Amino acid sequence: AVSDLAAALAATHALAFEDTRSWSADEFRTLLADPSAFLTGYAEAFVLGRVVLDEAEILTLATHPDLRRQGRARVVLDEFTSEAAKRGAITAFLEVAADNVPAVSLYIGAGFEEIARRRGYYRKTDGSTVDSVILRRSI
């Protein structure tokens, strides 16, 4: 059921983003109910995003820490891009914390390019801030 999936996604998200505020099961339920939103992957490795008009936005990508460095994030990212294209997207974009080196490397490797930065956008649980890097690619 959607409720069980939302709880599983929230659990993975909390483990994947332990130094920032993770998303709740209710937030996942709300997004999954949005007709423009879609999920690729499964509870332990997923991309949640949406397509509006001809733009795809990656809202979050998370991989359970025990499953990292196995190529799973790249697979679900490629599935997201493919599904976004089917839904009419011609470009995709996302924001990622500048200090999230593995994620930035994943996106650059998948053809995304930095187009802008938001200074001090993300607040860490310790109170510090980090820039948001805005990335885009053609689909």
ABEGO torsion letter per residue (X at the ends): XAAAAAAAAAAAAAAABAABBBBBAAAAAAAAABAABBBBEBAABBBBBBBBEABBBBABBBBBAAABGAGAAAAAAAAAAAAAAAAGBABBBBBBBAABAAAAAAAAAAGBBBABBBBGABBBAAGBBBBBBBBBBBX
